[in-house]
Amino acid sequence: MSILVTGSTGRIGSQVVQQLAANGSTVRALTRAPEKANFPAGVTAVRGDLLDADAMRQAMAGVKTLFLLVSNAPDELTQAINTLGFAQQAGVRGIVYLSVTRSAEFSDVSHFTAKHAAERMIEQLDLPATVLRPSYFFQNDATLKEPLTQAGLYVSPVGSKGVSMVDVRDIADAAVIEMLRRDRASVALPRVSYELSGPDALTGMSLASIWARVLGREVRYAGGDLAAFEKAVGTRAPAWLAYDLRAMMHRYQTDGAVATPADIDRLTALLGRAPRTYLDFAQETAAAWNA
């Protein structure tokens, strides 16, 4: 029996593959282009696409545990629902599904609603799954080098309510812990869910202050102009995605996404350590930029 990892070449999936391989697990890494993949020794690259029913049924054969990561896409819901169905048909005994925090509440954000629908399928069919609900990734801000270092501006319009952002390494660590727990169990384990968040409620102003401290220069929050944000994202991404991210930022501005102390305590217990802080991420990122 083996573990199947989807999203295996992305920021989170690649770390999951590496850690599982290091733990001696039998890993299949799903990818559209196995010939281009660079996986650790012992990992089997499996050609597949979540929309290809025949390929997915073949990929699921002999799989005990599934890591399901579906990237933000117009057909994300179809990909997730179909893959969960294939897993059930194949008798997969453990699933770790990567959802998003506030999936039920932020119904006007398309990728949040898609993930919530997948969670509903998991619940209604009582699939043996761990649902991980990460907040906004620290690493999304690694793309802000130019405005931060040249203009002295923090440009993500996250607002003033507070968002408990999370490090992708903590997401990968949590996923691997749950994958191994389910894969090593002799029976299918009950459903469980975790909110994955960092310890700090970050605002536009506090994030600008962190970057000013790390970069040793003045950094100001650029404000919450969502039209300008959508236009900027639209220069490098499809229009549907630009609007989707605008809708997410709107909900951050109006509602926030602050983790509860109980959420942080549960994640700390799962990881066996405190979750990483944004300050640590910013210091590491600034050092990499300087290097």
Contacts in CASP RR format, 6 or more apart in sequence:
PFRMAT RR
TARGET T0000
AUTHOR 0000-0000-0000
METHOD contacts of the structure
MODEL  1
MSILVTGSTGRIGSQVVQQLAANGSTVRALTRAPEKANFPAGVTAVRGDL
LDADAMRQAMAGVKTLFLLVSNAPDELTQAINTLGFAQQAGVRGIVYLSV
TRSAEFSDVSHFTAKHAAERMIEQLDLPATVLRPSYFFQNDATLKEPLTQ
AGLYVSPVGSKGVSMVDVRDIADAAVIEMLRRDRASVALPRVSYELSGPD
ALTGMSLASIWARVLGREVRYAGGDLAAFEKAVGTRAPAWLAYDLRAMMH
RYQTDGAVATPADIDRLTALLGRAPRTYLDFAQETAAAWNA
1 26 0 8 1.000
1 62 0 8 1.000
1 63 0 8 1.000
1 64 0 8 1.000
1 65 0 8 1.000
1 183 0 8 1.000
2 25 0 8 1.000
2 26 0 8 1.000
2 27 0 8 1.000
2 28 0 8 1.000
2 44 0 8 1.000
2 62 0 8 1.000
2 63 0 8 1.000
2 64 0 8 1.000
2 65 0 8 1.000
3 20 0 8 1.000
3 25 0 8 1.000
3 26 0 8 1.000
3 27 0 8 1.000
3 28 0 8 1.000
3 63 0 8 1.000
3 64 0 8 1.000
3 65 0 8 1.000
3 66 0 8 1.000
3 67 0 8 1.000
3 179 0 8 1.000
3 183 0 8 1.000
4 28 0 8 1.000
4 30 0 8 1.000
4 46 0 8 1.000
4 59 0 8 1.000
4 60 0 8 1.000
4 63 0 8 1.000
4 65 0 8 1.000
4 66 0 8 1.000
4 67 0 8 1.000
4 92 0 8 1.000
5 13 0 8 1.000
5 16 0 8 1.000
5 17 0 8 1.000
5 20 0 8 1.000
5 27 0 8 1.000
5 28 0 8 1.000
5 29 0 8 1.000
5 30 0 8 1.000
5 67 0 8 1.000
5 69 0 8 1.000
6 30 0 8 1.000
6 50 0 8 1.000
6 66 0 8 1.000
6 67 0 8 1.000
6 68 0 8 1.000
6 69 0 8 1.000
6 70 0 8 1.000
6 83 0 8 1.000
7 13 0 8 1.000
7 30 0 8 1.000
7 31 0 8 1.000
7 69 0 8 1.000
7 71 0 8 1.000
8 14 0 8 1.000
8 16 0 8 1.000
8 17 0 8 1.000
8 29 0 8 1.000
8 30 0 8 1.000
8 31 0 8 1.000
8 37 0 8 1.000
8 39 0 8 1.000
9 29 0 8 1.000
9 31 0 8 1.000
9 37 0 8 1.000
11 137 0 8 1.000
11 139 0 8 1.000
11 168 0 8 1.000
12 69 0 8 1.000
12 98 0 8 1.000
12 168 0 8 1.000
12 171 0 8 1.000
12 172 0 8 1.000
12 175 0 8 1.000
13 67 0 8 1.000
13 69 0 8 1.000
13 172 0 8 1.000
13 175 0 8 1.000
15 168 0 8 1.000
15 169 0 8 1.000
15 172 0 8 1.000
16 67 0 8 1.000
16 172 0 8 1.000
16 175 0 8 1.000
16 176 0 8 1.000
16 179 0 8 1.000
17 27 0 8 1.000
17 29 0 8 1.000
17 39 0 8 1.000
17 40 0 8 1.000
17 43 0 8 1.000
18 40 0 8 1.000
19 172 0 8 1.000
19 173 0 8 1.000
19 176 0 8 1.000
20 27 0 8 1.000
20 176 0 8 1.000
20 179 0 8 1.000
20 180 0 8 1.000
21 27 0 8 1.000
21 39 0 8 1.000
21 40 0 8 1.000
21 41 0 8 1.000
21 42 0 8 1.000
21 43 0 8 1.000
22 40 0 8 1.000
23 176 0 8 1.000
23 180 0 8 1.000
25 179 0 8 1.000
25 180 0 8 1.000
25 183 0 8 1.000
27 39 0 8 1.000
27 42 0 8 1.000
27 43 0 8 1.000
27 44 0 8 1.000
28 43 0 8 1.000
28 44 0 8 1.000
28 45 0 8 1.000
28 46 0 8 1.000
28 59 0 8 1.000
28 63 0 8 1.000
29 37 0 8 1.000
29 39 0 8 1.000
29 43 0 8 1.000
29 44 0 8 1.000
29 45 0 8 1.000
29 46 0 8 1.000
30 46 0 8 1.000
30 48 0 8 1.000
30 50 0 8 1.000
30 59 0 8 1.000
31 37 0 8 1.000
31 45 0 8 1.000
31 46 0 8 1.000
31 47 0 8 1.000
31 48 0 8 1.000
32 47 0 8 1.000
32 48 0 8 1.000
32 49 0 8 1.000
33 47 0 8 1.000
34 45 0 8 1.000
34 46 0 8 1.000
34 47 0 8 1.000
37 45 0 8 1.000
39 45 0 8 1.000
46 59 0 8 1.000
47 55 0 8 1.000
48 55 0 8 1.000
48 56 0 8 1.000
48 59 0 8 1.000
49 55 0 8 1.000
49 56 0 8 1.000
50 56 0 8 1.000
50 70 0 8 1.000
50 79 0 8 1.000
50 80 0 8 1.000
50 82 0 8 1.000
50 83 0 8 1.000
51 75 0 8 1.000
51 78 0 8 1.000
51 79 0 8 1.000
51 82 0 8 1.000
53 82 0 8 1.000
53 86 0 8 1.000
56 82 0 8 1.000
56 83 0 8 1.000
56 86 0 8 1.000
57 86 0 8 1.000
57 89 0 8 1.000
57 90 0 8 1.000
60 66 0 8 1.000
60 86 0 8 1.000
60 87 0 8 1.000
60 89 0 8 1.000
60 90 0 8 1.000
60 92 0 8 1.000
61 90 0 8 1.000
62 90 0 8 1.000
63 87 0 8 1.000
63 90 0 8 1.000
63 92 0 8 1.000
64 92 0 8 1.000
64 93 0 8 1.000
64 94 0 8 1.000
64 183 0 8 1.000
65 92 0 8 1.000
65 93 0 8 1.000
65 94 0 8 1.000
65 95 0 8 1.000
65 96 0 8 1.000
65 179 0 8 1.000
65 182 0 8 1.000
65 183 0 8 1.000
66 83 0 8 1.000
66 87 0 8 1.000
66 92 0 8 1.000
66 94 0 8 1.000
66 95 0 8 1.000
66 96 0 8 1.000
67 95 0 8 1.000
67 96 0 8 1.000
67 98 0 8 1.000
67 175 0 8 1.000
67 179 0 8 1.000
68 80 0 8 1.000
68 83 0 8 1.000
68 84 0 8 1.000
68 87 0 8 1.000
68 95 0 8 1.000
68 96 0 8 1.000
68 97 0 8 1.000
68 98 0 8 1.000
69 98 0 8 1.000
70 76 0 8 1.000
70 79 0 8 1.000
70 80 0 8 1.000
70 83 0 8 1.000
70 98 0 8 1.000
70 114 0 8 1.000
70 118 0 8 1.000
72 111 0 8 1.000
72 241 0 8 1.000
72 244 0 8 1.000
73 79 0 8 1.000
74 240 0 8 1.000
76 111 0 8 1.000
76 114 0 8 1.000
76 115 0 8 1.000
77 113 0 8 1.000
77 114 0 8 1.000
77 117 0 8 1.000
77 118 0 8 1.000
80 97 0 8 1.000
80 114 0 8 1.000
80 115 0 8 1.000
80 117 0 8 1.000
80 118 0 8 1.000
80 121 0 8 1.000
81 117 0 8 1.000
81 118 0 8 1.000
81 121 0 8 1.000
84 95 0 8 1.000
84 97 0 8 1.000
84 118 0 8 1.000
84 121 0 8 1.000
84 122 0 8 1.000
84 125 0 8 1.000
84 127 0 8 1.000
87 95 0 8 1.000
87 127 0 8 1.000
88 125 0 8 1.000
88 127 0 8 1.000
93 128 0 8 1.000
93 182 0 8 1.000
93 185 0 8 1.000
93 187 0 8 1.000
93 188 0 8 1.000
94 128 0 8 1.000
94 129 0 8 1.000
94 182 0 8 1.000
94 183 0 8 1.000
94 188 0 8 1.000
94 189 0 8 1.000
95 122 0 8 1.000
95 127 0 8 1.000
95 128 0 8 1.000
95 129 0 8 1.000
95 130 0 8 1.000
95 182 0 8 1.000
96 129 0 8 1.000
96 130 0 8 1.000
96 132 0 8 1.000
96 175 0 8 1.000
96 178 0 8 1.000
96 179 0 8 1.000
96 182 0 8 1.000
97 118 0 8 1.000
97 119 0 8 1.000
97 122 0 8 1.000
97 129 0 8 1.000
97 130 0 8 1.000
97 131 0 8 1.000
97 132 0 8 1.000
98 132 0 8 1.000
98 134 0 8 1.000
98 171 0 8 1.000
98 175 0 8 1.000
99 115 0 8 1.000
99 116 0 8 1.000
99 118 0 8 1.000
99 119 0 8 1.000
99 131 0 8 1.000
99 132 0 8 1.000
99 133 0 8 1.000
99 134 0 8 1.000
100 111 0 8 1.000
100 112 0 8 1.000
100 115 0 8 1.000
100 133 0 8 1.000
100 134 0 8 1.000
100 135 0 8 1.000
101 133 0 8 1.000
101 134 0 8 1.000
101 135 0 8 1.000
101 195 0 8 1.000
101 196 0 8 1.000
101 197 0 8 1.000
101 257 0 8 1.000
101 259 0 8 1.000
102 112 0 8 1.000
102 133 0 8 1.000
102 251 0 8 1.000
102 255 0 8 1.000
102 257 0 8 1.000
103 112 0 8 1.000
103 113 0 8 1.000
103 115 0 8 1.000
103 116 0 8 1.000
103 119 0 8 1.000
103 133 0 8 1.000
104 116 0 8 1.000
104 119 0 8 1.000
105 251 0 8 1.000
105 255 0 8 1.000
106 112 0 8 1.000
106 113 0 8 1.000
106 247 0 8 1.000
106 248 0 8 1.000
106 251 0 8 1.000
106 255 0 8 1.000
107 113 0 8 1.000
107 116 0 8 1.000
108 247 0 8 1.000
108 250 0 8 1.000
108 251 0 8 1.000
109 244 0 8 1.000
109 247 0 8 1.000
109 248 0 8 1.000
109 251 0 8 1.000
110 240 0 8 1.000
110 244 0 8 1.000
110 247 0 8 1.000
111 244 0 8 1.000
111 248 0 8 1.000
112 248 0 8 1.000
119 131 0 8 1.000
121 127 0 8 1.000
122 129 0 8 1.000
122 131 0 8 1.000
122 191 0 8 1.000
123 191 0 8 1.000
126 191 0 8 1.000
127 191 0 8 1.000
128 182 0 8 1.000
128 188 0 8 1.000
128 189 0 8 1.000
128 190 0 8 1.000
128 191 0 8 1.000
129 191 0 8 1.000
130 178 0 8 1.000
130 182 0 8 1.000
130 191 0 8 1.000
130 192 0 8 1.000
130 193 0 8 1.000
130 194 0 8 1.000
131 191 0 8 1.000
131 192 0 8 1.000
131 193 0 8 1.000
131 194 0 8 1.000
132 171 0 8 1.000
132 174 0 8 1.000
132 175 0 8 1.000
132 178 0 8 1.000
132 193 0 8 1.000
132 194 0 8 1.000
132 196 0 8 1.000
133 193 0 8 1.000
133 194 0 8 1.000
133 195 0 8 1.000
133 196 0 8 1.000
134 166 0 8 1.000
134 171 0 8 1.000
134 196 0 8 1.000
134 197 0 8 1.000
135 163 0 8 1.000
135 164 0 8 1.000
135 165 0 8 1.000
135 166 0 8 1.000
135 195 0 8 1.000
135 196 0 8 1.000
135 197 0 8 1.000
135 198 0 8 1.000
135 257 0 8 1.000
135 259 0 8 1.000
136 158 0 8 1.000
136 163 0 8 1.000
136 165 0 8 1.000
136 166 0 8 1.000
136 252 0 8 1.000
136 257 0 8 1.000
137 165 0 8 1.000
137 166 0 8 1.000
137 167 0 8 1.000
137 168 0 8 1.000
137 171 0 8 1.000
138 165 0 8 1.000
138 166 0 8 1.000
138 167 0 8 1.000
138 168 0 8 1.000
138 276 0 8 1.000
138 278 0 8 1.000
138 281 0 8 1.000
139 167 0 8 1.000
139 168 0 8 1.000
139 281 0 8 1.000
140 156 0 8 1.000
141 156 0 8 1.000
141 207 0 8 1.000
141 281 0 8 1.000
141 282 0 8 1.000
141 285 0 8 1.000
142 285 0 8 1.000
144 154 0 8 1.000
144 155 0 8 1.000
144 156 0 8 1.000
145 289 0 8 1.000
147 153 0 8 1.000
147 154 0 8 1.000
147 155 0 8 1.000
147 222 0 8 1.000
148 154 0 8 1.000
148 211 0 8 1.000
148 215 0 8 1.000
148 219 0 8 1.000
149 215 0 8 1.000
149 289 0 8 1.000
152 211 0 8 1.000
152 215 0 8 1.000
152 217 0 8 1.000
152 218 0 8 1.000
152 219 0 8 1.000
152 220 0 8 1.000
153 208 0 8 1.000
153 219 0 8 1.000
153 220 0 8 1.000
153 221 0 8 1.000
153 222 0 8 1.000
154 204 0 8 1.000
154 207 0 8 1.000
154 208 0 8 1.000
154 211 0 8 1.000
154 219 0 8 1.000
154 220 0 8 1.000
154 221 0 8 1.000
154 222 0 8 1.000
155 222 0 8 1.000
155 229 0 8 1.000
155 232 0 8 1.000
156 204 0 8 1.000
156 207 0 8 1.000
156 229 0 8 1.000
156 249 0 8 1.000
157 204 0 8 1.000
157 222 0 8 1.000
157 223 0 8 1.000
157 224 0 8 1.000
157 225 0 8 1.000
157 226 0 8 1.000
157 229 0 8 1.000
157 249 0 8 1.000
157 252 0 8 1.000
157 253 0 8 1.000
158 202 0 8 1.000
158 203 0 8 1.000
158 204 0 8 1.000
158 207 0 8 1.000
158 249 0 8 1.000
158 252 0 8 1.000
158 253 0 8 1.000
159 203 0 8 1.000
159 204 0 8 1.000
159 223 0 8 1.000
159 224 0 8 1.000
159 249 0 8 1.000
159 252 0 8 1.000
159 253 0 8 1.000
159 256 0 8 1.000
160 203 0 8 1.000
160 204 0 8 1.000
160 205 0 8 1.000
160 253 0 8 1.000
161 203 0 8 1.000
161 252 0 8 1.000
161 253 0 8 1.000
161 254 0 8 1.000
161 255 0 8 1.000
161 256 0 8 1.000
161 257 0 8 1.000
161 258 0 8 1.000
162 201 0 8 1.000
162 202 0 8 1.000
162 203 0 8 1.000
162 252 0 8 1.000
162 256 0 8 1.000
162 257 0 8 1.000
162 258 0 8 1.000
163 201 0 8 1.000
163 202 0 8 1.000
163 203 0 8 1.000
163 252 0 8 1.000
163 256 0 8 1.000
163 257 0 8 1.000
163 258 0 8 1.000
164 197 0 8 1.000
164 198 0 8 1.000
164 199 0 8 1.000
164 200 0 8 1.000
164 201 0 8 1.000
164 202 0 8 1.000
164 257 0 8 1.000
164 258 0 8 1.000
164 259 0 8 1.000
164 263 0 8 1.000
165 197 0 8 1.000
165 198 0 8 1.000
165 200 0 8 1.000
165 202 0 8 1.000
165 278 0 8 1.000
166 196 0 8 1.000
166 197 0 8 1.000
166 198 0 8 1.000
166 275 0 8 1.000
167 198 0 8 1.000
167 275 0 8 1.000
167 276 0 8 1.000
167 281 0 8 1.000
169 276 0 8 1.000
170 196 0 8 1.000
170 198 0 8 1.000
170 267 0 8 1.000
170 271 0 8 1.000
170 275 0 8 1.000
170 276 0 8 1.000
171 196 0 8 1.000
173 271 0 8 1.000
174 194 0 8 1.000
174 196 0 8 1.000
174 267 0 8 1.000
174 270 0 8 1.000
174 271 0 8 1.000
177 270 0 8 1.000
177 271 0 8 1.000
178 192 0 8 1.000
178 270 0 8 1.000
181 189 0 8 1.000
182 188 0 8 1.000
182 189 0 8 1.000
194 266 0 8 1.000
194 267 0 8 1.000
194 270 0 8 1.000
195 259 0 8 1.000
195 260 0 8 1.000
195 263 0 8 1.000
195 266 0 8 1.000
195 267 0 8 1.000
196 267 0 8 1.000
196 275 0 8 1.000
197 257 0 8 1.000
197 259 0 8 1.000
197 263 0 8 1.000
197 264 0 8 1.000
197 267 0 8 1.000
197 275 0 8 1.000
198 259 0 8 1.000
198 264 0 8 1.000
198 267 0 8 1.000
198 275 0 8 1.000
198 276 0 8 1.000
198 277 0 8 1.000
198 278 0 8 1.000
199 259 0 8 1.000
199 264 0 8 1.000
199 274 0 8 1.000
199 275 0 8 1.000
199 277 0 8 1.000
200 206 0 8 1.000
200 277 0 8 1.000
200 278 0 8 1.000
201 258 0 8 1.000
201 259 0 8 1.000
202 210 0 8 1.000
202 278 0 8 1.000
204 221 0 8 1.000
204 223 0 8 1.000
205 221 0 8 1.000
207 221 0 8 1.000
207 278 0 8 1.000
208 219 0 8 1.000
208 220 0 8 1.000
208 221 0 8 1.000
209 219 0 8 1.000
210 278 0 8 1.000
210 279 0 8 1.000
210 282 0 8 1.000
211 219 0 8 1.000
211 282 0 8 1.000
212 218 0 8 1.000
212 219 0 8 1.000
213 279 0 8 1.000
214 279 0 8 1.000
214 282 0 8 1.000
214 283 0 8 1.000
214 286 0 8 1.000
215 286 0 8 1.000
224 249 0 8 1.000
224 253 0 8 1.000
226 246 0 8 1.000
226 249 0 8 1.000
226 250 0 8 1.000
226 253 0 8 1.000
229 245 0 8 1.000
229 246 0 8 1.000
229 249 0 8 1.000
230 242 0 8 1.000
230 243 0 8 1.000
230 245 0 8 1.000
230 246 0 8 1.000
231 242 0 8 1.000
233 241 0 8 1.000
233 242 0 8 1.000
233 245 0 8 1.000
233 246 0 8 1.000
234 241 0 8 1.000
234 242 0 8 1.000
237 245 0 8 1.000
251 257 0 8 1.000
264 275 0 8 1.000
267 275 0 8 1.000
268 274 0 8 1.000
268 275 0 8 1.000
END
